């Protein structure tokens, strides 16, 4: 006998029409399996409704929300790391594939060294030209520009210190939230 429809009627909270209820009642008189299911389901509902409501501990919602924010941020960081490392791996595999397919590791290394040498010579000539240009500027302007650049460098150092301090403070707060959420 197929009990699926009767089980659905027993476990479903929606009311049955009169015909369905009569069919179910007639079936329950003859079927021991469905009688046990009906009895067990009614007892379960009574136990659920009779159990007392237990309120969560104070601050539960705040701890849950902070832990959720922390977990979301952690997942975002992990995702970014995976993307970064995957990109680096893709570049390295592509480079290795190019080297293998071109058939000449020696040619690749020679081109790499030649390109590096050209870049180094370009930078050296640029620095020499910049040095000559700076020597032609009057000393008062050079000193003024130097003092200005030292001031700008100090501003960047101060900003870096503030950013690092704030990052450390945030990390300590996240650790406190995480420890509090685990309690």
Secondary structure, DSSP 8 states (H G I E B T S, - for coil): ---HHHHHHHH--S---HHHHHHHHHHHHH-HHHHHHHHHHHHHHHHHHHS------TTHHHHHHHHHHHHHHHHHHHHHHHHHHHHHHHHHHHHHHHHHHHT-HHHHHHHHHHHHHHHHHHHHHHHHHHHHHHHHS-HHHHHHHHHHHHHHHHHHHHHHHHHHHHHHHHHHHHHHHHHHHH-
